Amino acid sequence: MTSSLKERLNYDKTFDCVQCGYCLPACPTYETMEKETHSPRGRINLVKMVAEGKASVEDLKEPIEKCLGCMACTTVCPTNVQYGEIFEGAKRVIDEERPRRLVEDFLFQSFFPSSKWMNTLGNATWLYQKSGLQKVSQRFGLTRRAPLQIHEFETALPAMPGPKARRNRADRYVRKRPASAKVGFFKGCVMDSVFFETNQNTVELLLRSGAEVVFPEAQTCCGALHAHTGKVDHSVELAKQNIEAFEEEGFDYIVNNAGGCGARLVEYAHLFDEGTEWHERAVRFVSRVKDISEVLAELDGLVFEKELLKTVTYQPSCHLRNVQKVTSEPLDLIRMIPGVELRELERPEFCCGSAGVYNIVNYEDAMDILDVKMQDVCGTGAGGVVTSNPGCQLQMKLGVAREGLEMEAVHLVDLLMEADPRPKW
């Protein structure tokens, strides 16, 4: 039975919003765009009006697509409005109104969920870098002709490992028996393709902490990109596949190192009706999902031996902070590194503007948000930015380049490995 428009828009949840305005100072798009329709309460009101037939889906499209989905509003809301569910419902309705596009269908149905395609992307990027094509392209400005500001983003990509490194990765790693924990590692799709070395460093940190690490073969994309573009049904199917993949072994933890992926994984239970078998399975899955920083803190199995004479600031992933509620662990780990001085941001809760593919499809708006973030970063006087999400890392590299700064932007995992962690045992 087809659900009604009100049901798909989660109309009943819009009444939890009392239009108090507490969300306004927390919303990056309201601050940079200065429009009520581009604030959380404004968007919720539009959703309500569309559900009641007082506005069209077209009226809803631009305000919703300009939303970062950072969920900062949910951390300050006094009435616990489920903005994420309202937002995804609106995205779903908007997507249903759009004509189908073959390229888009291929990307979401075949490309992102496929390990083979992700490895192909990583290997092609390695060839582009290794062969010198990247230098030639940059020298003659060839990528400036490409759409979606690709010329800026490709300069921020990390150096790729060769195909051999990808082929030689094992499915199971263990060094200490008995292991302190059995970890199922969620490798992600784009994360494993573009940030393969960060994934490998994550495995190494877990091994040195005494854990056994397993890559379940049947795992796939987390579904975050699908959900954020309104493809809810595809997102549900991917969730089922991941739940089944990680049920095969009794893992103590299901670990990820990307804030956006982790946020989607911990929301799997919300995709299924309570009382159903899939909801129960999802609840068990979610109970074991942890960010790498949480697991390293809980295992407490590392000591860092190399002094790093660096001054850094930490840019938290919105989805790690606002959805997974992980705040202190990354900071505590940074403080454990000898020689590192941590200078915290004045507004760590303010989004950097990455937000999945937001900075690609809404480039100018994302850069306005990034400029606000970079003012905060520059104000710390730090020489580097530590992130906990690949999208944030690329975005901060863009910010550094736009400011003309000599500053590194690194993933927390890579910084920890640079400090030569050793097992305590």
Phi, psi and omega in degrees: 000128183288131180286154181282167178300319180298320180293317181293330179273359184054046184305320183298332181282343180292338182285348175289338179280121181260011176059036184285332178093003178299334183284340187300310181292341182273346188270117180297321182288328176294322180292319185272333183259338175056044177232136178297325180292346180253026173247163179302313182292327178293318179294319178298319178296321177295318177301316179299317181294321178295317180298328181270001179078015181265353176210161182263163176299327178298323177297331184277335191303304186295314178299321180289318181290341176273354178283134180287335187070026184285342178065020176297329181297327183289338182280344181245356184290123182283345182248012175056046177297132179276070185298323181301319180289322177295317180298313180293324177297317179295319178300320181296314181296319178298317180296324179296333182277344184277147173291146180292143180237128185298317181295317180296317179298320179297315182300313186276329182269330187240321189283297184297321181285355187259121176297324180296316178293322180294321176294322177298318178298314180297317180292323178294321178292321176301314180297319179299319180284313188289326185284347183094356180299325180297316180296318178296316180299317180291322182297319183260005176066030184293321183285350177294341178276349181284154180284171170059031176056034182300328182298331178280317184290326183290336177286341181269355182290145176287165175293132184271145172284160179284170180303328182299319180298321180291319181293326187276355180292133180278170177265348185211134180227139174203140179235335186237128176240130355287146179290148179288338178194153175254118188247128169266119186265122175270110189275341182076174180260290177297323180303312183286333180285310188265328183244045182303317182295324177295321175298318179295322177294326177297315177300316182296320178298319179294318179297316181291340175277357176098006184271156167266136185238130182233137173258099177300126188296325187275002180295157183216190178304144182292336180097003182298314180298323179294314181296320183288346177251012174090001183271066187295319182298319177296321180298320179296317180296321178293322178298316179300318181296319179291320178300315179296320183297321184269357175278344188295333179230155182276080182282141172284324180223148166247108193256138173228164180231018180234118185306320181293317178296313182301321180297322179290319182298319182285352179260004184303323183297333180288348183279348186234147180293137178300143180093348179273161179298318182294327177295317180296319178294322180293321178299317178296320179298310184298326182298341182254355182286126180219146169287152181303325180295323178295317183290318178299322179292319181290319180290327177047050185249011186239148168229136185261122189260338184265128178281127177248110181277079184226150170246120186230160168238160184244122176259104183286143172295133179302318183287332174289318183282311190270333181256309180280345178063032177261114184234313189274330187300313178300320179295319180296321179294319178298319181293341179284343184281121180296136176090348182271129175256123181262124176244112187282150178290152176288325180231071181296336182285349183281128184297149177275346178100004180285292171051061180071247178253014182302316184289349175269314184273341177232057191304307185297318178295320179295323179290327175297318179292319179298322180299322177295316179299318183292332174300319179293315180299312180297328180294339179282337184073013181287157178261000180200158179239128177257133181236169180232022182205137183297321179297319177297320181298313178297320180295320179291327174297320176297318180298318178298316180295319180296328180274352181067037185260153170264085186214137179268152173233117187229153172286145180308317182300316182291325176294318180297320179292327178298332182276012176053066179290140179234147178296144176286334182275000000 
